[in-house]
Amino acid sequence: MSAICFYFQVHQPYRLRKYRIFDIGHTHEYFSDASDKLDNRQILQKVARKSYLPTNKILLGLLQKHPGFKISFSLSGVVLEQLADFSPETLASFMNLAATGRAEILSETYYHSLSYLYSKTEFQSQVNLHSRKIKSIFGQTPKIFRNTELIYNNDLASDIARMGYKGILCEGADHILGWRSPNFLYHPPGNPKTKLLLKNYRLSDDIAFRFSSKEWADYPLTAPKFASWVSAVNGSGDIVNLFMDYETFGEHQWEDTGIFEFLRHLPGELLKHPDNYFVTPSEAVKKLPAVGELDIPHYISWADVERDLSAWLGNPMQDDAASKLYQLESVILKTKDPRLIDDWRKLQTSDHFYYMCTKWFSDGDVHKYFNPYESPYEAFISFMNILQDLKLRLPAQKVNSKIFEN
């Protein structure tokens, strides 16, 4: 028999306005811009209208129609804030899914940040903030962890195990699996009780990226065809992990591609095979054994062909922006100023560094699609100008001269 685990990432950043050098010291509003590409309210409402609301409606109907159907989500703290402020009916629709008891909500960093790479203390603070947010909205205490963009290595696994989580989601990258299959659970070195759920990236990306590509040899993708591929795992794997951005439905793959009709029929087609069954991540780690140890000493992620950190920290601009941001940790937290701390943490959201990416090769179209700025350099300039203004807001007695070094 083969389990099927659906996981959807739900996240929208607070995009930074075009913050010019003349704004420094004059305005502390970093996250509001009237332009179409940077208006967070407008963008959130558009994505909710095109993707979240129709997909939630379909999934709720499928959960009601198929008692064995199950799904899971992670929703960043910043997207939950925006849903509450800009589209409360959409937040209510996510709550309705969770109320079925068959939609598990996972843990992550509240600000969808790269904090683990720079500060374990800040990382743990954000994970705890997120868990409290999930409990307050959905009534669930997350048991499974997924780091920002599935960034993972052995050290992260050890820290997450100490925090009490039972399982971790990560990328089933070829270069770390070798001859092994992503269709089994594994455990990290030294933590046999912590189980790893690996994304089957080929099947996941067939939906997320290739669904509407007419150049793809398997176009068009139908629910029966995809179900046959998943069912083929029976006998050679314990689980098929289908992990993707939730915006796949209606935003990345538009309605006119047929993506919603595909989704409506997929669970029924999958359940036609008598050996297929759905699980949440928590059920997977409880029911299925880890078949072996998976040693991942270096960081991996689910981004780009490299499956590494280069989408966020692959050039000097990104490295400089991130390091200067995290250098402020101690002095920012000591102020105990809620707005200052929140602004600093919103600047940690990984998207800001993604927008500075200069990779324009096989992944270039992906980076361009998601970038609201004219260029990575424009994104960098706005970020660094904001960072300079953030420093000016620090009380004079708290300021260390090194913070202002270029």
N, C-alpha and C positions, 0 to 999 in steps of 0.2 A: 504493500500500500504506500501511497505517496501523499504527504500533506502539502497543502498550498497555503502560503502566507502572503497576504497582501499588506504592504506598508506604503503609506503616502506621506510625503513631507509637505507641510503647509507652512509657508513663510513668506512674508513681505517685509522688507527693511523700511526704516524711516530714511528715505533718500535725502541726501544733503542738497540744499539749495546751492546755486552758483554764488558762492560766498567770495566776494572780491576783497582785495587788499584794503580798499577804502572802507569796508564794513568793519574791519578789525577795531575793537574798542567802542563801536557805536551801536551794534545790535548783537544780541545773544540768541537770536532766533536762527537756528541752524537747519531746521527740518521742514521748512515751509516755503514753497515756491509755486508761483502761479502758472508756470509753464507746464504744458501737457505731460512732459516726460518726468517732471519732478514734483508734481502735485500729489502728495501721498494720499489725500482723501479721494481724489479723482481716480488714481490708479487702483486703490483698494476697492472702490466701488465698481470699477470696470471689471476687475478680476473676479469679484464676487458675482457680478451679473453674468459674466461669460462662462465662469468655471465653477466656483464654489457652490452657488445655489442650485444650478441644474444638476451637478454631479451628486450633491448631497441628497437631492430629491430622488434621483435614480437609485442611489445606494440604499436609502431608507426603504424604498419599494422592494428592492432585492432582498434586504434583510427580512422584510415581512413575508415575502413570497417563498424564500428558501430558508427554513429553520437552521440548516447546517452552514449557511454562509457567514463568514466572519472577516473582519478587516481591522486595520490598526493605523493610527496616525501619530505623527508628532507635530505639534503646533508651537512655534516659538512664542516666547512671551511678547515680543514686539508685534507679531501679527494678531495675537489675542487682544492687545491693547487697541490696535487699529480697528479690529472688528467691533469691539465694544463701542468705540467712538464714532465710527463711520458707517457701520453696517450691522447693527445689533440683530437684525433678523437673520443674518448669516451666522452669527455666533450661536443664536438659538437653534439653527438647523444642525450645527455640529453637536450641540448639547443633546438634541433629539436622537442623533446617531449613537452617542455614548449611552443614552438611557436605555437602549435596546439590550445592553449587556453583552453585545457581540462586536463592539468597536473599542478596542483597547487604545489608551492614550499613553505614549511613551515619554520618557524623560530626555531632556537635552539642556543645553545652556539657555538661560532666559533670553539673552541678547543674540543668540545665534552667532556666537563669537569664536575667535581663535584663542581664547584665554588659556586653554590647557598648554599651549605652546610657550606661554610667557609667564604665567603665574598660576600655580596650583591652588593658591589661596583664593584668588579671584574666581577661578574655575569652579571651585566647590561652592562659593557663595552664589554664583549664578545658577548652578544646578539646584541648590536648595531653594532659591527664589522661584525657579520654574516649577519645582515639585509642589510648593505651596500654592502657586497659581492654578495648577492643574487640579489639585484637591478642592480648591475653593469654587472653581467653575464646573468641573465635571464629577466631583465626588470620588475620583480615583486617586490612589497613591501609586505612581509609576513603579514598576518592578523591572522594566527593561530599559536600557540606556542606548541612545544613539547620539554620537557626537556630531557637531556641526559638519555637514557635508560628508558624513561617515569617515571623518579623520580618525585614524586608529593606529596604535602600535601596542607592543607588550606592556610598556609602562602605564599607558592609559588603562589597559585591562586590569592591572594590579590595583590601581587607585579606585577604579569603579567597583571592583570586587570588595575592597575595604569599605566602600560606601554602602554595601549591602544589596547591590543589584544582582539579579540572577542571570542576566544575559545581556549581550551587546550585539548591535547590528554593525556589520562592516562590509566592505566591498569584496566580492569574490574575484579579485584580480588574478590574471593568469600568472604573473611573475611571482606571486606569493603561494599560489596553489600548486604550481608545477603539474604533476600527474594527477593530483587529487581533484575531486569534484566539489563544486559549491553546493551540491544537493545533499549534503550531510551537515550535521552539527559538529563543531570542533571545540576545543578548549585552549586557552592561552597557557604558556609555560608557567608552571608553579601554581596554577589556579584551576584544578580539575573540576571544581563545582561551578565555575563560571562558563557558560556556553556561548559560543559565537554563532550567529546566524548570518550566513554569507549571501549577498545578493547574487542571483543568477543574472549577470548583466546582459547576456545575449538575449534572453527572453524578455527581460525588463525593457531593454532598449528597443526591442522590436515594437513595443507599444509606444514608449516615450519619445523615440527619435525617428524610427523608420516607418511608422504607421502610414503616413501620407506621402511618402517618397515614391514617386512613380518610376524612379530609376532603380528601385530595389527589386531584386529578382522575385521576391515573394509578394510583391504588391498585386492586388489589394489583400490586406490582412482581414480575414473574417474570423468570427468567434469560433466556428467549428475547426478551422485550420489551426488557430492558435491553441485551442483545447487539445488537439491531437498532438501537438508538440509537447505540451506539458504532460499529457498522459504517457508519452513515450518514456518518461523518466521512471515510471513504475518498473520495479525490478532492478533498477540501477541507481536508486537514490531514495532517501527518506523524506525529502522536502524540496519544494521549489519556492524560493523566496523572490517574489516579484515586488521590487522596491522602486519607487519613482516619485518625482515631483507631482503633487496633486494638480498643479496647473497644466499638466499634460492634457487633462480633459477640458477642452473648450478654449484654452488660452494658447498653449503651444501647438496643440492639434485642434484646429477650429471645428466648430459644429458641422460645417459643410463637408468635412473629411469623412463623416460617418462615425466619429469616435464615440459619440453617445450611444448610438445604436449598437456598436460593438460591445460597449460596457453592459448595456441592458441584457444582452444575450450570453455574455461570457460565463457567469456563474452557473447558469443552467446547462451550458455545454460542458463545462468542466465536471459537473456532478453526474453527467450521463455515464461516465466511466465509474464502475462500481468500486474501484480501489482509490479513487480520489476523495479527499476530504479537506475541509478548511480548518486552519488553526490561527489563533492569535499568537504573537511572539511568546507570551507567557505560557500558553499551552504547549507550544513547541518545545521550550526548554524543560518543561515538566514531563512531557511524554516521550521525547526522543533522546537517545543516548548521544554523547559526544564520541565520535569514532576514533579520535586521535588528537594529538597536540598540533597546534598551528603556531609556528614561531614567526612573529612579524616584528623584528627589531626596529625597522625604519618606518616612518609614517607613510600610510597610504590614505587614499580618499576615493570618492566615486567620481571625481572631476576629470574630464578630458581624457585623452588617450593614455597619458602618462600615469593616471591614477595616483598622483602624488600631491604635494603642496604648491606646485608651481602656478596654479591658477590665482593664488592669493599672495604668495611670497616668492615669486619667480624673477623679480627684477629689483634693481636698487631703489626705485621709488617705493615699491611696496614694502621692502625691508625697512626703509627709513621711516615711513609713515607709521608702521606698526610698532617699531622699537621706541620711537619718540612718544607714541600714545601710552604704551605700558610703563614707560619711565615715570609717568605722572601718578601711578597707582597710589603710592604711599601718601603723597601730599594731597591728592584729591580726597581720599578716604578720610584723612585726618580732619578735613573741614567739616564733616558731618552735614554738609549742605545737600539736601535731597535732590534739588534740581541739578546742581553741578555734578553730582555723582551719576545721576541718570543720564545727563548729556554725555559724560565721559563714557559711560557704558554703551550708549547707543552708537557712539563712534567706533566701538569694538566690533559691531556687526560685520561679518565676513564680506558682505556684498561690497562695502566701500573699497576693500582691497582688490576684489574681483574686478571692479570697474577700472582699476589701474593696470590691469593685465595687458601686456603688449604682444601676446602670442597671436599671430595672425596666420597660422598655417592650417592644418586640418581642422583645428577647433575654432578658427577665426570667426566663422559665421555665428557660432554659439555665443562667443564673447560679445560680438557686435549686437546681436539680438537683445541681449539683456542689459546693455550699457546705455543709460539715459543721457550720457554726456557725449559731446562731439568727439572726444578723444580720451585716452587714458591719462594724458597730461593735464587736461582740464579737470578730471576727477581728482588728481593728485593736488593740484593748486588749490581747489576749493577745500579739500580736506586739511591741508597744511595751514591755510589761512584760518580756518575754524579752530584748529589746534592752538594757533597763536592767540586767538581771542580767549580760548578756554584758559590759557595760562594767565592772561591778564585779569581774569576773574578771581584768581587765588588771592587770599589775604596776604598782605605784604610780608608779615612775619613768618608765613609758611613757605615763602618762595626761596628755593635754592638757585643760585646763579647758574648752575649747570643745566637746569631745566630750559633755560633760554638760549643755550648754545645751539648753533645751527649744525 
